[in-house]
Structure formats: C-alpha cells, structure tokens
Amino acid sequence: MKKIFTILSLVAGFSSTASAADVAFLNLLTASEFRTLSDDLGSALSYKAVAPAAPLGGLIGIGFDIGIGASSTDISKSTAILDKATGTSTGLNTMIIPKLHATLGLPFGIDIGAFTSSVPTTNIKLTGAEVKIALIKGGVATPALAIRGAMTKMSGVDQLAFETKSVDLSISKGFAIFTPYAGIGQVWVNSKANVAGSGGAVLDESFTQSKYFLGGNLNFGLANLALEADKTGGASSYSLKFGFRW
C-alpha cells in the first residue's frame, strides 16, 4: 500500500527535460530477449482503468470521471535488455506511466473512456481507449458486474511498433463512500521491431497475457480517489488515480 501512495510523488520527481532513452540498438537483441522485453512492456503499457464496475451514467443521466493518475510496473526482468537496446545504463527497474484520463458515462450502463501519457526518461508516448458495458448496474443489495474492451498504442519510438488489446470482467460493490472491486481479463500484445535482431533473428511477437486486478474507490462528493493492484503477465503494477467523478 505504501508503494501505491508514492507513485505520484515519484512522477513529480522526473524532469520534463530528462534525457530520453531510445532503443536504437534493438538489432543487438536476440529473439528471446525481445520477447522478455515485450512481456514487460505488455504488462506496463496495457490498459488499466482503475475504476469500479458500476457505470457512471443512469438510465437517462450522463456521468463523468476526469483527472490524473499514474501506474508503476516492475520491469526489472528487462533492465539489462533495455541497457543493451539503448546503449546506455538506464537503471530502469520500474516504469512509471503518468496519465491524463477522461471517461464519459452514457445511458443504459455504457461508459467510454480514454487516456494520454508521456513516459518519463523515455521517448514513449501512450494513448488508450475503452468501452465498458454494465451487465448488472448494481444497487443497495446487489453488486455491479461489467465487461470492458480496451486498447493502447505506443508512439514516439520509430524502431518499435507496439499495441495491446484487452478484455476484462469486473465486479464491485459500494459501501457508503468506499467501493472495492476486482476483475480478471486477457491482454493481446503485438510487438514488432523494424530491424532484424542479433544473428538475423525475427523481432516480431504476438502473444496473450492473463490479467488480474484488485482495487478500491473512495468518493468524496465530486472528488474521487482510486487505488489498484494489477498482475498482467509476469509483472505487477500499482496504480493511483485522482480526479472528479459523478
């Protein structure tokens, strides 16, 4: 829990003028190294909604969730590989992804959302979008159940094309201002370098990752705080999101 609360302070510690890591030496990687790197990137860059299953909009109402957030993902399995691919000592064991997000709640239990991000100390730009449909809207005595489809796409790194698609099922139940939630899902990762790897290895990976997440949402009138722990593939992530939700 302490790690979750330090995420935003870590983000604030990065300078916008920090030297950017560029994977100019992807050609030095073997196929297995590229797969390990793609695994960690899939865990870090796939969609994390950090929100309960209950929909924002009512039968005829409109809802909003707008704010900032950040995710922290352990990519220590790829640290040496990143050093090799960038030709520098990055020391990047954890990838911090700050986000600006917005979600619109529509009638009939449908939410649509998106985020944008620029990852500190790298050239990575990341965008994502989701559509969530409440199968059960939930109430005083019943939990909410929802299915979500989402995607993310990386840009800013000319040597690498990377995108994810995901589907998850989540459940939540509100208790006064606190709403715990949990979910499971699947992530599809497509990662392709525009160069051949070491020894002519093909650096082109398409694979799936299992996803599990657990979180809690605190609502103080309009102000809203959400915390989430996520395990996608072999890496763990912790996320925090603050904003206005109604």
C-alpha positions in Angstrom: 0.0 0.0 0.0 2.9 2.4 0.8 4.2 1.8 -2.8 0.9 2.9 -4.2 0.9 6.2 -2.3 4.4 7.0 -3.5 3.6 6.8 -7.2 2.6 10.4 -7.8 5.5 11.7 -5.8 7.8 9.7 -8.0 6.2 11.1 -11.1 6.7 14.6 -9.8 10.4 13.9 -9.3 11.0 13.4 -13.0 12.1 16.4 -15.0 10.4 17.0 -18.3 13.8 17.7 -19.7 15.3 14.4 -18.6 17.4 12.6 -21.2 15.3 10.2 -23.2 16.2 6.6 -23.7 16.0 5.5 -27.3 16.1 1.8 -28.4 18.5 2.5 -31.3 20.2 -0.9 -30.8 17.3 -3.3 -31.0 19.3 -5.1 -33.6 21.6 -6.4 -30.9 18.8 -8.3 -29.1 18.1 -12.0 -29.6 14.6 -13.2 -30.2 14.3 -14.4 -26.5 15.5 -11.0 -25.2 13.0 -9.2 -27.4 10.2 -11.5 -26.1 11.2 -10.8 -22.4 11.2 -7.0 -23.2 7.8 -7.3 -24.9 6.3 -9.2 -22.0 7.3 -6.4 -19.6 6.1 -3.7 -21.9 2.7 -5.6 -22.3 2.4 -5.6 -18.5 3.3 -1.9 -18.2 1.6 -0.4 -21.3 -1.7 -2.3 -21.4 -4.9 -0.6 -20.3 -5.6 -0.1 -16.6 -8.9 1.6 -15.9 -8.5 2.0 -12.1 -12.3 2.2 -11.6 -15.1 0.0 -10.2 -17.5 -2.0 -12.4 -20.5 0.3 -11.6 -21.4 2.6 -14.5 -21.3 6.4 -14.4 -24.5 7.1 -16.3 -28.0 6.3 -15.3 -31.0 5.4 -17.4 -31.3 9.0 -18.7 -28.3 10.5 -16.9 -24.7 11.4 -18.0 -21.7 10.9 -15.8 -18.0 11.9 -15.9 -14.7 10.8 -14.5 -11.9 13.3 -15.2 -8.5 13.5 -13.6 -4.8 12.4 -13.4 -3.2 9.2 -12.4 -0.1 7.1 -12.6 0.9 3.4 -12.8 4.1 1.8 -11.6 5.2 -1.5 -13.1 8.1 -3.7 -12.1 10.1 -4.3 -15.3 13.3 -5.5 -13.6 13.5 -8.6 -15.8 14.1 -6.3 -18.7 16.6 -3.8 -17.2 19.7 -5.4 -18.7 17.9 -5.9 -22.0 16.9 -2.2 -22.1 20.5 -1.2 -21.4 21.6 -3.3 -24.3 18.9 -1.9 -26.6 19.6 1.7 -25.7 23.4 1.5 -25.5 23.2 3.2 -22.1 22.9 2.3 -18.4 19.3 3.2 -17.9 18.8 1.6 -14.4 15.1 1.4 -15.3 13.7 -1.2 -12.9 10.3 0.4 -12.6 8.3 2.1 -15.4 6.2 5.0 -14.2 3.4 6.0 -16.5 1.6 9.3 -15.6 -1.8 9.7 -17.3 -4.5 12.2 -18.1 -7.8 10.4 -18.3 -11.4 11.1 -19.1 -14.4 8.8 -19.0 -18.0 9.6 -20.1 -20.9 7.7 -18.7 -23.8 7.2 -21.1 -27.3 5.9 -20.6 -28.0 2.2 -20.4 -24.8 1.4 -18.4 -22.3 2.3 -21.1 -19.0 4.1 -20.3 -16.4 5.2 -22.8 -13.0 6.4 -21.7 -9.5 7.4 -23.0 -6.1 8.5 -21.6 -2.9 10.0 -22.9 0.6 9.7 -21.4 4.2 10.6 -22.0 6.5 8.2 -20.1 9.4 10.0 -18.2 13.0 9.3 -19.2 11.9 7.6 -22.5 10.5 8.6 -25.9 7.4 6.6 -25.3 4.0 8.3 -25.9 1.0 6.2 -25.0 -2.7 6.5 -25.7 -5.6 4.2 -24.8 -9.3 3.9 -25.0 -12.0 1.7 -23.5 -15.7 0.8 -23.8 -17.3 -0.7 -20.7 -20.8 -2.2 -20.6 -22.5 -2.9 -17.2 -24.1 -6.3 -17.3 -25.6 -5.6 -13.9 -25.6 -2.0 -12.7 -25.7 -2.9 -9.0 -27.6 -1.3 -6.2 -28.0 -1.3 -2.4 -28.2 -5.0 -2.1 -26.5 -6.2 -5.4 -23.0 -5.8 -6.8 -22.3 -4.3 -10.2 -20.9 -6.5 -13.0 -19.3 -5.1 -16.1 -17.3 -6.2 -19.2 -14.7 -3.9 -20.7 -12.9 -3.9 -24.1 -9.8 -1.6 -24.3 -6.7 -0.9 -26.4 -3.4 1.0 -26.1 -1.0 2.2 -28.7 2.6 3.3 -28.3 4.2 6.1 -30.4 7.4 8.1 -30.3 9.7 5.1 -30.8 10.4 4.8 -34.5 12.2 1.4 -34.1 9.3 -0.3 -32.4 5.6 -0.7 -33.2 3.7 -1.8 -30.0 0.0 -2.1 -29.2 -2.3 -4.0 -26.9 -5.9 -5.1 -26.9 -7.7 -6.4 -23.8 -11.0 -7.7 -22.4 -11.8 -8.0 -18.7 -14.7 -8.8 -16.4 -15.0 -6.9 -13.2 -17.3 -6.8 -10.1 -17.8 -4.1 -7.5 -20.0 -3.3 -4.5 -20.3 0.1 -2.9 -20.4 0.7 0.9 -21.0 4.3 1.6 -18.1 6.3 0.2 -15.9 3.1 -0.4 -16.3 0.7 -3.4 -14.0 -2.3 -3.6 -13.7 -4.1 -6.9 -11.9 -6.9 -8.6 -11.5 -8.4 -12.0 -9.9 -10.8 -14.4 -9.1 -10.5 -18.1 -6.9 -11.2 -21.1 -4.4 -9.0 -22.9 -3.3 -9.4 -26.5 0.1 -7.9 -27.2 1.6 -7.1 -30.6 5.3 -6.0 -30.6 7.3 -5.6 -33.8 10.8 -4.1 -34.4 11.6 -2.6 -37.7 15.0 -4.2 -37.7 16.3 -7.8 -37.6 17.8 -8.9 -34.3 21.1 -10.5 -33.4 22.0 -13.2 -36.0 19.1 -12.1 -38.2 16.5 -13.0 -35.5 12.9 -12.0 -36.3 11.8 -9.5 -33.7 8.1 -9.8 -34.1 6.0 -11.1 -31.1 2.2 -11.6 -30.8 1.0 -13.3 -27.6 -1.5 -13.1 -24.8 -1.2 -12.4 -21.1 -3.6 -13.2 -18.2 -4.7 -10.2 -16.1 -5.9 -10.0 -12.5 -6.7 -6.8 -10.6 -8.0 -5.7 -7.2 -8.8 -2.1 -6.2 -10.8 0.3 -4.2 -12.5 3.6 -5.0 -13.1 6.4 -2.5 -15.7 9.1 -3.5 -15.9 12.4 -1.5 -18.8 14.1 -3.3 -17.2 15.2 -6.6 -13.6 14.4 -5.6 -12.5 10.8 -6.2 -9.5 8.6 -5.4 -8.9 5.1 -6.7 -6.1 2.6 -5.9 -5.4 -0.6 -7.8 -3.0 -3.6 -7.8 -2.7 -5.4 -11.1 -0.9 -8.6 -12.2 -0.6 -8.8 -16.0 1.6 -11.5 -17.4 4.6 -11.9 -15.1 4.8 -8.3 -13.8 3.0 -6.5 -11.1 1.6 -2.9 -11.3 0.3 -0.4 -8.8 -1.9 2.5 -9.9 -3.4 5.6 -8.3 -6.0 7.9 -9.9 -7.3 11.2 -8.6 -10.0 13.4 -10.1 -13.6 14.2 -10.2 -16.2 11.5 -10.6 -20.0 12.0 -10.7 
